[in-house]
Amino acid sequence: MIPQLVTVRTRRRDGRRLRLFIPVLPVVLLLSPLLLLAVLGGLIACLIFEVNAVGALRGAGRMVWALPGSQFEIEDGHIAVLISVR
Amino acid sequence: MNEQRRQILQMLADGKITADEAEKLIDALGREQPESAPRTRPKYLRVLVNAEDPGSEGPTRINVRVPLQLLRAGVRLTSLVPAKALTKANAELARSGVPIDLTELKPQHIEDLIEHLDELTVDVDDPGAKVQVFCE
């Protein structure tokens, strides 16, 4: 299953908090022209560096598919960052 | 041996039922009792760090949860590294005094390593810090 929601939470030194809920699918659709360019760039890079382009695409897809459930939380004193992928 | 199976064998021993009937009853019991659920495999690798630094404003806490599937997918990407790049990396490693031959490291080996991460537990207990690495 592809990631559906990315949550970013930050807490600054002055106590201000920021919470971002990023719905992945709408953002991907919005940025699809840029993504297409990025994929093309990646494919050209694969050709230049003699990497199997199909394998690279498949590997990248597998990684994106495996992302849901990831969570990174770092808290240092008054500063905190949380990134969660669902 | 469970109680019902014991009763069937007892009835057979007492001559109340024939061997065929006992066999049928035991078969029926086997069908009724579903096989025990397989052991659930861990899905995530967790890294927890709790550290107290007297110089800092407060404790440092790190909580990372990585799906094992993501590790597997990442490991599979290593198979795409071209042989030329591995040779160069080997040469650089040898020059730095680390004689590791990366071409000998097959994706299958790393995948086996990840497969056996299930039972990994690392606990580091220090007066100022605690580190835990485990799968859940």
Backbone of each chain as ProteinMPNN parsed JSONL, in Angstrom:
{"seq_chain_A": "MIPQLVTVRTRRRDGRRLRLFIPVLPVVLLLSPLLLLAVLGGLIACLIFEVNAVGALRGAGRMVWALPGSQFEIEDGHIAVLISVR", "coords_chain_A": {"N_chain_A": [[0.839, -1.196, 0.0], [0.532, 2.214, -0.821], [2.019, 5.116, 0.734], [-0.218, 7.13, 2.616], [-0.662, 9.277, 4.302], [1.405, 11.749, 5.58], [2.775, 12.799, 8.524], [4.032, 15.619, 10.062], [5.59, 16.91, 12.818], [6.705, 19.579, 14.741], [8.592, 21.09, 17.348], [9.616, 24.089, 18.58], [12.393, 25.903, 20.061], [11.329, 28.066, 21.448], [8.927, 27.1, 22.231], [6.932, 27.06, 20.366], [4.718, 25.279, 18.314], [4.409, 23.172, 15.453], [2.313, 21.594, 13.225], [1.898, 19.387, 10.632], [-0.134, 17.891, 8.313], [0.174, 15.874, 5.698], [-1.419, 14.918, 2.9], [-0.65, 12.295, 0.862], [-1.357, 11.357, -1.749], [-2.929, 13.463, -3.126], [-0.905, 15.436, -3.136], [1.079, 14.205, -4.635], [-0.248, 13.986, -7.066], [-0.544, 16.667, -7.654], [2.08, 17.426, -7.958], [2.821, 15.937, -10.099], [3.796, 16.617, -12.765], [6.387, 17.542, -12.182], [7.394, 15.284, -10.951], [7.425, 13.509, -13.054], [9.415, 14.615, -14.612], [11.533, 14.237, -12.847], [11.665, 11.45, -12.775], [12.357, 10.947, -15.412], [14.87, 12.187, -15.459], [16.144, 10.523, -13.635], [16.125, 8.116, -15.056], [17.8, 8.778, -17.193], [20.14, 9.201, -15.769], [20.547, 6.595, -14.878], [21.149, 5.34, -17.295], [23.528, 6.639, -17.933], [25.214, 5.902, -15.802], [25.251, 3.201, -16.067], [23.314, 1.579, -14.813], [20.765, -0.759, -14.131], [17.837, 0.327, -15.362], [15.148, -0.471, -15.174], [15.225, -2.155, -12.983], [15.988, -0.296, -11.053], [13.762, 1.4, -10.992], [11.838, -0.405, -10.133], [12.894, -1.069, -7.635], [12.799, 1.413, -6.336], [10.061, 1.785, -6.292], [9.307, -0.345, -4.632], [10.416, 0.511, -2.257], [8.943, 2.813, -1.722], [6.442, 1.684, -1.406], [6.894, 0.297, 0.899], [7.09, 2.145, 2.847], [4.892, 3.006, 4.615], [4.15, 3.112, 8.056], [6.554, 3.841, 8.983], [8.441, 5.738, 11.32], [9.922, 8.549, 12.721], [11.322, 10.042, 15.421], [12.632, 12.644, 17.139], [13.929, 14.18, 19.925], [15.288, 16.821, 21.551], [16.079, 18.328, 24.292], [14.299, 21.264, 24.369], [13.575, 21.162, 21.79], [11.926, 19.43, 19.21], [11.219, 16.902, 16.787], [9.008, 15.182, 14.737], [8.363, 12.7, 12.429], [6.067, 10.953, 10.679], [4.861, 8.243, 8.809], [2.006, 7.119, 7.267]], "CA_chain_A": [[0.0, 0.0, 0.0], [1.358, 3.417, -0.878], [1.77, 6.005, 1.882], [-1.404, 7.97, 2.429], [-0.587, 10.509, 5.082], [2.674, 12.002, 6.268], [2.575, 13.764, 9.601], [5.273, 16.257, 10.526], [5.351, 17.751, 13.998], [7.95, 20.163, 15.256], [8.472, 21.977, 18.514], [10.81, 24.938, 18.58], [12.967, 26.229, 21.362], [10.444, 28.998, 22.158], [7.696, 26.402, 22.594], [5.957, 27.063, 19.273], [4.545, 23.953, 17.704], [3.913, 23.147, 14.071], [1.794, 20.266, 12.888], [1.543, 19.332, 9.217], [-0.673, 16.611, 7.839], [0.336, 15.953, 4.236], [-2.012, 13.776, 2.18], [0.36, 11.991, -0.159], [-1.886, 11.203, -3.114], [-3.166, 14.766, -3.763], [0.362, 16.146, -3.358], [1.751, 13.542, -5.765], [-0.96, 14.38, -8.289], [-0.228, 18.076, -7.903], [3.482, 17.553, -8.394], [3.115, 14.887, -11.087], [4.7, 17.043, -13.853], [7.761, 17.565, -11.683], [7.795, 13.891, -10.706], [7.719, 12.913, -14.358], [10.756, 15.102, -14.974], [12.501, 13.585, -11.961], [11.808, 10.058, -13.223], [13.138, 10.982, -16.66], [16.253, 12.468, -15.05], [16.665, 9.301, -13.022], [16.371, 7.122, -16.109], [19.01, 9.197, -17.921], [21.275, 8.927, -14.875], [20.748, 5.138, -14.903], [21.833, 5.011, -18.552], [24.91, 7.151, -17.87], [26.009, 5.146, -14.833], [25.108, 1.777, -16.398], [22.499, 0.897, -13.809], [19.549, -1.305, -14.713], [16.796, 1.325, -15.1], [13.913, -1.155, -14.747], [15.481, -2.603, -11.606], [16.004, 0.88, -10.182], [12.364, 1.841, -10.835], [11.152, -1.4, -9.302], [13.425, -0.925, -6.272], [12.273, 2.65, -5.759], [8.639, 1.523, -6.028], [9.221, -1.21, -3.447], [10.733, 1.311, -1.07], [7.792, 3.698, -1.46], [5.373, 0.816, -0.922], [7.216, -0.206, 2.24], [7.225, 3.277, 3.771], [3.896, 3.156, 5.682], [4.548, 2.534, 9.34], [7.828, 4.433, 9.419], [8.293, 6.846, 12.264], [11.184, 9.095, 13.224], [11.003, 11.019, 16.451], [13.858, 13.104, 17.8], [13.638, 15.224, 20.894], [16.522, 17.248, 22.211], [15.724, 19.465, 25.137], [13.004, 21.865, 24.039], [13.34, 21.014, 20.347], [11.473, 18.076, 18.866], [10.758, 16.682, 15.416], [8.403, 13.866, 14.53], [7.883, 12.431, 11.065], [5.395, 9.656, 10.687], [4.247, 7.914, 7.51], [0.924, 6.125, 7.416]], "C_chain_A": [[0.88, 1.254, 0.0], [1.067, 4.284, 0.354], [0.569, 6.912, 1.609], [-1.291, 9.309, 3.142], [0.782, 10.612, 5.759], [2.417, 13.084, 7.311], [3.932, 14.309, 10.027], [4.914, 17.134, 11.706], [6.678, 18.299, 14.464], [7.629, 21.017, 16.487], [9.755, 22.789, 18.586], [11.238, 25.255, 20.004], [12.033, 27.149, 22.177], [9.085, 28.374, 22.491], [6.657, 26.377, 21.486], [5.924, 25.69, 18.609], [4.008, 24.091, 16.287], [3.486, 21.715, 13.765], [1.355, 20.277, 11.44], [1.024, 17.937, 8.901], [-0.651, 16.673, 6.319], [-0.308, 14.724, 3.584], [-1.173, 13.483, 0.929], [-0.219, 12.007, -1.58], [-2.196, 12.554, -3.78], [-1.867, 15.514, -4.055], [1.108, 15.539, -4.548], [1.092, 13.935, -7.081], [-0.625, 15.818, -8.676], [1.174, 18.235, -8.485], [3.836, 16.566, -9.512], [3.98, 15.369, -12.265], [6.163, 17.06, -13.411], [8.287, 16.143, -11.455], [8.19, 13.203, -12.006], [9.122, 13.33, -14.817], [11.828, 14.4, -14.141], [12.742, 12.144, -12.395], [12.638, 10.007, -14.504], [14.616, 11.228, -16.356], [16.912, 11.242, -14.453], [17.007, 8.251, -14.066], [17.626, 7.47, -16.913], [20.257, 8.909, -17.075], [21.601, 7.433, -14.864], [21.522, 4.736, -16.159], [23.298, 5.438, -18.495], [25.768, 6.269, -16.967], [25.856, 3.626, -14.984], [24.404, 0.985, -15.303], [21.224, 0.424, -14.502], [18.356, -0.397, -14.348], [15.503, 0.677, -14.594], [14.046, -1.607, -13.291], [15.431, -1.437, -10.63], [14.582, 1.377, -9.93], [11.607, 0.894, -9.911], [11.585, -1.264, -7.828], [12.871, 0.309, -5.58], [10.791, 2.469, -5.401], [8.454, 0.679, -4.777], [9.453, -0.4, -2.168], [9.564, 2.219, -0.708], [6.647, 2.881, -0.865], [5.615, 0.388, 0.535], [7.266, 0.912, 3.281], [6.165, 3.356, 4.883], [4.308, 2.424, 6.96], [5.849, 3.122, 9.856], [7.563, 5.61, 10.362], [9.666, 7.273, 12.771], [10.841, 10.199, 14.217], [12.295, 11.385, 17.178], [13.503, 14.268, 18.702], [14.935, 15.572, 21.609], [16.219, 18.499, 23.017], [14.352, 19.99, 24.761], [12.655, 21.696, 22.563], [12.912, 19.568, 20.054], [10.977, 18.029, 17.422], [10.165, 15.273, 15.331], [7.951, 13.765, 13.072], [7.294, 11.03, 11.067], [4.714, 9.431, 9.34], [3.199, 6.84, 7.737], [0.353, 5.74, 6.071]], "O_chain_A": [[1.858, 1.331, 0.743], [-0.01, 4.19, 0.943], [0.382, 7.394, 0.492], [-1.762, 10.335, 2.652], [1.242, 9.679, 6.418], [1.899, 14.155, 6.995], [4.858, 13.552, 10.315], [4.04, 17.996, 11.61], [7.661, 17.566, 14.57], [6.54, 21.576, 16.623], [10.85, 22.231, 18.646], [10.566, 24.933, 20.984], [11.945, 27.044, 23.401], [8.193, 29.065, 22.983], [5.609, 25.748, 21.636], [6.95, 25.05, 18.381], [3.251, 25.011, 15.976], [4.219, 20.761, 14.023], [0.52, 21.096, 11.055], [1.677, 16.935, 9.193], [-1.391, 17.454, 5.722], [0.209, 13.614, 3.708], [-1.021, 14.337, 0.056], [0.362, 12.596, -2.492], [-1.76, 12.774, -4.91], [-1.739, 16.152, -5.1], [1.69, 16.256, -5.362], [1.768, 14.185, -8.08], [-0.447, 16.142, -9.851], [1.418, 19.055, -9.371], [5.011, 16.383, -9.833], [4.827, 14.608, -12.734], [7.057, 16.654, -14.153], [9.449, 15.839, -11.724], [9.146, 12.428, -12.06], [9.898, 12.524, -15.331], [12.882, 14.019, -14.65], [13.877, 11.668, -12.388], [13.504, 9.148, -14.666], [15.497, 10.573, -16.914], [18.078, 10.952, -14.721], [18.037, 7.583, -13.982], [18.413, 6.593, -17.27], [21.279, 8.444, -17.579], [22.769, 7.044, -14.843], [22.428, 3.905, -16.105], [24.189, 4.714, -18.939], [26.899, 5.927, -17.31], [26.288, 2.866, -14.118], [24.824, -0.108, -14.921], [20.674, 1.122, -15.354], [17.922, -0.353, -13.197], [14.843, 1.207, -13.699], [13.125, -1.467, -12.486], [14.905, -1.56, -9.524], [14.231, 1.732, -8.804], [10.849, 1.316, -9.037], [10.765, -1.333, -6.913], [12.518, 0.272, -4.401], [10.328, 2.932, -4.359], [7.57, 0.942, -3.962], [8.787, -0.597, -1.152], [9.233, 2.377, 0.467], [5.969, 3.326, 0.061], [4.675, 0.152, 1.293], [7.464, 0.648, 4.467], [6.503, 3.74, 6.003], [4.75, 1.276, 6.93], [6.21, 2.932, 11.018], [6.597, 6.357, 10.208], [10.468, 6.442, 13.198], [10.154, 11.165, 13.882], [12.96, 10.527, 17.757], [12.852, 15.223, 18.279], [15.588, 14.71, 22.197], [16.119, 19.596, 22.467], [13.361, 19.263, 24.822], [11.555, 22.051, 22.139], [13.479, 18.618, 20.592], [10.398, 18.988, 16.912], [10.762, 14.304, 15.8], [7.248, 14.638, 12.561], [7.96, 10.056, 11.418], [4.068, 10.331, 8.803], [3.472, 5.792, 8.322], [-0.561, 4.919, 6.001]]}, "seq_chain_B": "MNEQRRQILQMLADGKITADEAEKLIDALGREQPESAPRTRPKYLRVLVNAEDPGSEGPTRINVRVPLQLLRAGVRLTSLVPAKALTKANAELARSGVPIDLTELKPQHIEDLIEHLDELTVDVDDPGAKVQVFCE", "coords_chain_B": {"N_chain_B": [[-1.25, -34.881, 24.703], [-4.673, -34.394, 24.163], [-7.732, -34.188, 26.123], [-10.064, -35.215, 24.884], [-9.088, -36.886, 22.878], [-7.831, -38.743, 24.457], [-10.033, -39.89, 25.707], [-11.27, -41.17, 23.535], [-9.364, -43.073, 22.893], [-9.472, -44.514, 25.228], [-12.041, -45.538, 25.119], [-11.699, -47.203, 22.953], [-9.86, -48.965, 24.003], [-11.441, -50.103, 25.961], [-13.104, -51.519, 24.428], [-15.449, -50.493, 23.542], [-15.746, -49.15, 21.177], [-14.82, -49.716, 17.725], [-11.61, -50.089, 16.02], [-11.703, -48.775, 13.586], [-13.782, -46.976, 13.991], [-12.683, -45.46, 16.016], [-10.569, -44.299, 14.657], [-11.95, -42.71, 12.841], [-13.205, -40.954, 14.582], [-11.013, -39.67, 15.72], [-9.94, -38.428, 13.48], [-12.04, -36.683, 12.945], [-11.853, -35.066, 15.176], [-9.396, -33.828, 14.692], [-10.078, -32.293, 12.502], [-11.849, -30.535, 13.636], [-10.303, -29.051, 15.426], [-8.622, -26.243, 14.789], [-5.435, -25.586, 13.286], [-2.754, -24.471, 15.334], [-2.216, -20.992, 15.581], [0.183, -19.45, 13.442], [3.391, -18.226, 14.504], [3.557, -14.799, 14.995], [5.335, -12.684, 12.857], [7.881, -10.283, 13.431], [7.396, -6.863, 12.466], [8.559, -4.442, 12.463], [11.583, -2.554, 12.939], [12.884, -1.276, 15.808], [14.397, 1.549, 17.263], [15.465, 2.892, 20.162], [16.497, 5.61, 22.017], [17.583, 7.055, 24.95], [18.916, 9.722, 26.451], [20.777, 11.494, 28.855], [22.121, 14.571, 29.078], [24.19, 16.487, 30.947], [24.983, 19.052, 30.211], [23.144, 19.962, 28.363], [19.843, 21.316, 27.472], [17.841, 19.622, 28.181], [16.668, 16.188, 28.359], [17.741, 13.885, 25.765], [15.935, 12.315, 23.295], [15.351, 9.624, 21.196], [13.371, 8.029, 18.882], [12.859, 5.614, 16.72], [11.171, 3.984, 14.156], [11.298, 1.532, 11.873], [9.976, -0.057, 9.1], [10.544, -3.503, 8.512], [10.243, -4.393, 5.981], [10.937, -2.231, 4.479], [13.653, -2.134, 4.916], [14.376, -4.478, 3.634], [13.675, -3.833, 1.005], [15.472, -1.782, 0.546], [17.873, -3.153, 0.735], [17.707, -4.763, -1.498], [18.153, -2.912, -3.441], [20.881, -2.629, -3.465], [21.83, -4.498, -5.172], [21.844, -3.287, -7.567], [24.019, -1.713, -7.827], [26.625, -0.842, -9.916], [29.252, -3.015, -11.121], [31.62, -1.749, -11.659], [31.625, 0.459, -9.964], [31.723, -0.821, -7.514], [34.25, -1.962, -7.613], [35.84, 0.323, -7.588], [35.143, 1.317, -5.07], [36.114, -0.743, -3.475], [38.852, -0.448, -3.925], [39.295, 2.049, -2.754], [38.592, 1.484, -0.142], [40.536, -0.397, 0.514], [42.771, 1.219, 0.353], [42.306, 2.835, 2.517], [42.819, 1.163, 4.534], [40.954, -0.751, 5.122], [40.35, -3.737, 4.317], [38.002, -4.839, 2.707], [36.086, -6.827, 0.604], [33.718, -5.772, -1.395], [32.414, -6.907, -3.506], [32.047, -9.476, -2.836], [29.977, -9.442, -1.14], [26.937, -10.462, -1.31], [23.534, -9.712, -2.336], [21.805, -11.621, -1.357], [23.034, -12.493, 0.98], [22.824, -10.266, 2.648], [20.118, -10.073, 2.745], [19.483, -12.416, 4.07], [20.539, -11.757, 6.506], [18.807, -9.738, 7.317], [16.499, -11.219, 7.464], [16.998, -12.65, 9.739], [16.985, -10.767, 11.635], [14.887, -10.677, 13.305], [15.217, -11.762, 15.845], [16.888, -10.094, 17.046], [18.207, -8.207, 19.689], [19.335, -5.417, 21.239], [20.709, -3.993, 24.013], [21.821, -1.272, 25.643], [23.009, -0.066, 28.523], [23.764, 2.719, 30.188], [24.993, 4.943, 32.694], [24.301, 7.531, 31.871], [22.874, 7.194, 29.559], [20.57, 5.294, 27.579], [20.176, 2.721, 25.335], [18.214, 1.021, 23.047], [17.679, -1.575, 20.809], [15.516, -3.31, 18.848], [13.221, -5.787, 17.464], [9.777, -5.644, 16.552]], "CA_chain_B": [[-2.494, -35.485, 24.216], [-5.787, -33.71, 24.82], [-8.657, -35.028, 26.881], [-10.998, -35.927, 23.992], [-8.345, -37.963, 22.22], [-7.605, -39.766, 25.477], [-11.314, -40.597, 25.91], [-11.493, -42.06, 22.386], [-8.456, -44.229, 23.042], [-9.972, -45.294, 26.36], [-13.208, -46.285, 24.607], [-11.155, -48.265, 22.097], [-9.254, -49.97, 24.897], [-12.525, -50.804, 26.67], [-13.851, -52.325, 23.463], [-16.758, -49.88, 23.27], [-15.749, -48.788, 19.745], [-13.821, -50.457, 16.936], [-10.44, -49.285, 15.611], [-12.141, -47.883, 12.492], [-14.568, -45.877, 14.573], [-11.744, -44.599, 16.748], [-9.821, -43.525, 13.668], [-12.846, -41.676, 12.308], [-13.417, -39.935, 15.626], [-9.777, -38.873, 15.865], [-9.881, -37.561, 12.293], [-13.021, -35.606, 13.123], [-11.286, -34.147, 16.177], [-8.338, -33.056, 14.019], [-10.707, -31.284, 11.634], [-12.49, -29.525, 14.482], [-9.322, -28.174, 16.068], [-7.769, -25.575, 13.805], [-4.01, -25.597, 13.647], [-2.398, -23.3, 16.139], [-1.84, -19.842, 14.746], [1.624, -19.34, 13.317], [3.997, -17.159, 15.293], [3.565, -13.566, 14.203], [6.695, -12.221, 12.617], [8.015, -8.851, 13.679], [7.243, -6.048, 11.254], [9.31, -3.192, 12.557], [12.828, -2.458, 13.703], [12.763, -0.091, 16.662], [15.615, 2.06, 17.905], [15.098, 3.852, 21.205], [17.658, 6.173, 22.725], [17.268, 8.035, 25.989], [20.215, 10.17, 26.966], [20.771, 12.685, 29.713], [23.386, 15.299, 28.963], [24.109, 17.572, 31.932], [25.225, 20.348, 29.584], [22.074, 20.381, 27.453], [18.643, 21.879, 28.102], [16.964, 18.547, 28.643], [17.071, 14.864, 27.855], [17.648, 13.624, 24.319], [15.156, 11.101, 23.096], [15.212, 9.246, 19.796], [12.464, 6.894, 18.732], [12.783, 5.348, 15.277], [10.502, 2.723, 13.799], [11.501, 1.302, 10.436], [9.416, -1.352, 8.676], [11.567, -4.439, 8.005], [10.036, -4.475, 4.533], [11.697, -1.118, 3.898], [15.061, -2.569, 4.932], [14.538, -5.48, 2.563], [13.636, -3.132, -0.288], [16.736, -1.057, 0.429], [18.94, -4.127, 0.488], [17.613, -5.216, -2.891], [18.715, -1.868, -4.302], [22.337, -2.774, -3.544], [22.168, -5.363, -6.31], [21.905, -2.46, -8.767], [25.281, -0.974, -7.874], [27.431, -1.453, -10.979], [30.499, -3.671, -10.697], [32.71, -0.773, -11.757], [31.581, 1.272, -8.745], [32.172, -1.671, -6.403], [35.709, -2.093, -7.729], [36.42, 1.584, -7.119], [34.927, 1.38, -3.618], [37.06, -1.698, -2.89], [40.193, 0.144, -3.987], [39.345, 3.119, -1.752], [38.569, 0.847, 1.181], [41.851, -1.01, 0.729], [43.72, 2.299, 0.589], [42.058, 3.356, 3.864], [43.169, 0.13, 5.515], [39.795, -1.624, 5.395], [40.362, -4.647, 3.171], [36.728, -5.555, 2.541], [35.73, -6.982, -0.8], [32.258, -5.581, -1.478], [31.82, -7.765, -4.55], [31.721, -10.756, -2.191], [28.766, -9.251, -0.353], [25.798, -10.658, -2.218], [22.26, -9.275, -1.75], [21.199, -12.732, -0.629], [23.613, -12.529, 2.322], [22.245, -9.178, 3.446], [18.709, -10.402, 2.948], [19.465, -13.42, 5.144], [20.816, -11.024, 7.742], [17.57, -9.052, 7.703], [15.539, -12.256, 7.851], [17.283, -13.103, 11.097], [16.96, -9.629, 12.563], [13.734, -10.857, 14.194], [15.58, -12.098, 17.22], [17.921, -9.158, 17.502], [17.923, -7.276, 20.782], [20.544, -4.764, 21.74], [20.418, -3.136, 25.158], [23.012, -0.631, 26.199], [22.619, 0.696, 29.71], [24.862, 3.541, 30.67], [24.381, 5.87, 33.656], [23.754, 8.724, 31.206], [22.144, 6.915, 28.312], [20.031, 3.946, 27.404], [19.922, 2.461, 23.921], [17.55, -0.267, 22.816], [17.38, -1.901, 19.404], [14.803, -4.587, 18.841], [12.182, -5.904, 16.441], [8.456, -5.859, 17.181]], "C_chain_B": [[-3.688, -34.819, 24.924], [-6.8, -34.713, 25.366], [-9.575, -35.86, 25.964], [-10.316, -37.11, 23.299], [-8.112, -39.122, 23.203], [-8.875, -40.596, 25.693], [-11.58, -41.585, 24.771], [-10.627, -43.304, 22.521], [-8.916, -45.137, 24.185], [-11.16, -46.157, 25.933], [-12.749, -47.442, 23.722], [-10.579, -49.383, 22.956], [-10.316, -50.781, 25.619], [-13.361, -51.677, 25.728], [-15.211, -51.748, 23.126], [-16.868, -49.47, 21.805], [-14.669, -49.608, 19.035], [-12.678, -49.506, 16.552], [-10.816, -48.304, 14.513], [-12.88, -46.675, 13.034], [-13.656, -44.895, 15.315], [-10.977, -43.69, 15.786], [-10.667, -42.374, 13.122], [-13.037, -40.547, 13.319], [-12.183, -39.029, 15.771], [-9.598, -37.931, 14.673], [-10.814, -36.37, 12.442], [-12.515, -34.578, 14.128], [-10.242, -33.23, 15.54], [-8.913, -31.965, 13.135], [-11.313, -30.153, 12.452], [-11.481, -28.535, 15.034], [-8.454, -27.527, 15.0], [-6.325, -25.6, 14.271], [-3.671, -24.328, 14.399], [-1.87, -22.193, 15.227], [-0.323, -19.73, 14.64], [2.149, -18.126, 14.085], [4.064, -15.886, 14.433], [4.997, -13.049, 14.088], [6.775, -10.739, 12.893], [7.945, -8.067, 12.371], [8.143, -4.823, 11.275], [10.612, -3.365, 13.326], [12.729, -1.17, 14.513], [14.125, 0.277, 17.236], [15.173, 3.119, 18.905], [16.354, 4.321, 21.912], [17.144, 7.183, 23.732], [18.589, 8.463, 26.595], [20.037, 11.438, 27.778], [22.127, 13.346, 29.586], [23.324, 16.471, 29.918], [24.264, 18.965, 31.307], [24.058, 20.864, 28.761], [20.833, 20.838, 28.229], [17.708, 20.801, 28.669], [17.429, 17.22, 28.088], [16.946, 14.774, 26.335], [16.937, 12.292, 24.141], [15.04, 10.829, 21.612], [14.342, 7.993, 19.733], [12.266, 6.671, 17.233], [12.105, 3.994, 15.068], [10.598, 2.558, 12.291], [10.872, -0.039, 10.066], [10.53, -2.257, 8.119], [11.46, -4.588, 6.49], [10.83, -3.376, 3.813], [13.191, -1.472, 3.858], [15.315, -3.559, 3.804], [14.582, -4.798, 1.2], [14.947, -2.376, -0.506], [17.89, -1.98, 0.097], [18.922, -4.597, -0.965], [18.196, -4.189, -3.852], [20.231, -2.016, -4.455], [22.754, -3.64, -4.729], [22.303, -4.552, -7.601], [23.229, -1.703, -8.892], [26.176, -1.625, -8.928], [28.764, -1.977, -10.475], [31.669, -2.692, -10.702], [32.8, 0.058, -10.469], [32.078, 0.468, -7.544], [33.689, -1.811, -6.42], [36.4, -0.828, -7.211], [36.313, 1.692, -5.595], [35.893, 0.44, -2.905], [38.46, -1.103, -2.823], [40.342, 1.222, -2.914], [39.38, 2.541, -0.338], [39.935, 0.257, 1.513], [42.887, 0.072, 1.045], [43.551, 2.88, 1.998], [42.36, 2.325, 4.947], [41.996, -0.737, 5.916], [39.68, -2.608, 4.229], [39.079, -5.482, 3.073], [36.409, -5.621, 1.057], [34.205, -6.911, -0.929], [31.62, -6.457, -2.54], [31.437, -9.137, -3.976], [30.416, -10.679, -1.4], [27.554, -9.315, -1.281], [24.506, -10.181, -1.541], [21.6, -10.374, -0.926], [21.713, -12.791, 0.81], [22.965, -11.47, 3.214], [20.777, -9.475, 3.728], [18.559, -11.453, 4.059], [19.658, -12.752, 6.496], [19.538, -10.35, 8.244], [16.522, -10.06, 8.152], [15.736, -12.664, 9.311], [17.361, -11.966, 12.104], [15.863, -9.802, 13.614], [14.13, -11.026, 15.656], [16.617, -11.142, 17.793], [17.415, -8.295, 18.66], [19.242, -6.707, 21.263], [20.124, -3.838, 22.865], [21.715, -2.561, 25.677], [22.545, 0.242, 27.357], [23.831, 1.416, 30.25], [24.242, 4.49, 31.69], [23.727, 7.079, 32.969], [22.906, 8.439, 29.996], [21.647, 5.477, 28.29], [19.674, 3.774, 25.929], [19.281, 1.084, 23.791], [17.293, -0.425, 21.318], [16.696, -3.26, 19.416], [13.768, -4.612, 17.705], [10.85, -6.164, 17.139], [7.412, -6.142, 16.117]], "O_chain_B": [[-3.698, -34.702, 26.15], [-6.727, -35.914, 25.102], [-9.83, -37.036, 26.221], [-10.896, -38.187, 23.159], [-8.184, -40.297, 22.842], [-8.822, -41.817, 25.842], [-12.054, -42.696, 25.005], [-11.078, -44.428, 22.3], [-8.772, -46.358, 24.124], [-11.282, -47.321, 26.315], [-13.338, -48.523, 23.741], [-10.774, -50.569, 22.688], [-10.144, -51.975, 25.867], [-14.204, -52.461, 26.164], [-16.038, -52.415, 22.504], [-17.967, -49.444, 21.251], [-13.739, -50.119, 19.658], [-12.769, -48.292, 16.735], [-10.339, -47.17, 14.481], [-12.659, -45.536, 12.622], [-13.834, -43.679, 15.249], [-10.763, -42.506, 16.044], [-10.2, -41.246, 12.962], [-13.034, -39.365, 12.973], [-12.291, -37.812, 15.922], [-9.163, -36.79, 14.829], [-10.467, -35.231, 12.129], [-12.718, -33.376, 13.959], [-10.202, -32.028, 15.805], [-8.354, -30.875, 13.014], [-11.306, -28.99, 12.048], [-11.749, -27.336, 15.109], [-7.636, -28.2, 14.373], [-6.03, -25.632, 15.466], [-4.223, -23.259, 14.14], [-1.175, -22.445, 14.243], [0.382, -19.897, 15.635], [1.44, -17.139, 14.283], [4.558, -15.901, 13.306], [5.749, -12.986, 15.061], [5.825, -10.007, 12.615], [8.374, -8.539, 11.318], [8.449, -4.242, 10.233], [10.727, -4.196, 14.227], [12.512, -0.096, 13.952], [14.9, -0.59, 17.64], [14.574, 4.127, 18.527], [17.173, 3.513, 22.35], [16.355, 8.065, 23.392], [19.298, 7.651, 27.188], [19.256, 12.325, 27.433], [23.153, 12.764, 29.938], [22.5, 17.368, 29.737], [23.728, 19.943, 31.829], [23.974, 22.06, 28.484], [20.778, 20.759, 29.456], [16.886, 21.078, 29.542], [18.463, 17.139, 27.424], [16.158, 15.485, 25.711], [17.293, 11.285, 24.753], [14.666, 11.719, 20.848], [14.572, 7.024, 20.456], [11.585, 7.451, 16.566], [12.433, 3.004, 15.722], [10.043, 3.351, 11.53], [11.209, -1.059, 10.667], [11.363, -1.801, 7.336], [12.444, -4.87, 5.807], [11.321, -3.565, 2.7], [13.894, -1.154, 2.899], [16.331, -3.491, 3.113], [15.408, -5.132, 0.35], [15.468, -2.34, -1.621], [18.766, -1.651, -0.703], [19.967, -4.803, -1.581], [18.672, -4.533, -4.934], [20.801, -1.581, -5.456], [23.875, -3.537, -5.227], [22.809, -5.053, -8.605], [23.524, -1.124, -9.938], [26.458, -2.821, -8.849], [29.333, -1.446, -9.521], [32.58, -2.781, -9.879], [33.887, 0.323, -9.956], [32.762, 0.998, -6.669], [34.335, -1.784, -5.373], [37.4, -0.896, -6.497], [37.258, 2.1, -4.92], [36.431, 0.782, -1.852], [39.161, -1.227, -1.819], [41.373, 1.308, -2.247], [40.092, 3.033, 0.537], [40.429, 0.387, 2.632], [43.765, -0.12, 1.886], [44.513, 3.357, 2.601], [42.175, 2.59, 6.135], [42.043, -1.395, 6.956], [38.979, -2.33, 3.256], [39.089, -6.686, 3.33], [36.454, -4.616, 0.348], [33.498, -7.867, -0.61], [30.42, -6.725, -2.486], [30.619, -9.858, -4.547], [29.829, -11.699, -1.039], [27.204, -8.338, -1.943], [24.391, -10.237, -0.317], [20.926, -10.104, 0.068], [20.963, -13.091, 1.739], [22.607, -11.731, 4.362], [20.261, -9.171, 4.803], [17.639, -11.388, 4.874], [19.034, -13.122, 7.49], [19.228, -10.385, 9.435], [15.758, -9.809, 9.084], [14.781, -12.979, 10.02], [17.744, -12.158, 13.258], [15.893, -9.169, 14.669], [13.48, -10.513, 16.567], [17.149, -11.356, 18.882], [16.324, -7.73, 18.598], [20.15, -7.444, 21.647], [19.261, -2.982, 22.672], [22.605, -3.298, 26.103], [21.77, 1.18, 27.167], [24.795, 0.802, 30.708], [23.062, 4.819, 31.566], [22.711, 7.587, 33.443], [22.278, 9.348, 29.453], [22.23, 4.581, 28.9], [18.955, 4.592, 25.354], [19.761, 0.107, 24.365], [16.764, 0.471, 20.66], [17.238, -4.236, 19.934], [13.486, -3.591, 17.079], [10.799, -6.818, 18.181], [6.243, -6.35, 16.44]]}, "name": "protein", "num_of_chains": 2, "seq": "MIPQLVTVRTRRRDGRRLRLFIPVLPVVLLLSPLLLLAVLGGLIACLIFEVNAVGALRGAGRMVWALPGSQFEIEDGHIAVLISVRMNEQRRQILQMLADGKITADEAEKLIDALGREQPESAPRTRPKYLRVLVNAEDPGSEGPTRINVRVPLQLLRAGVRLTSLVPAKALTKANAELARSGVPIDLTELKPQHIEDLIEHLDELTVDVDDPGAKVQVFCE"}
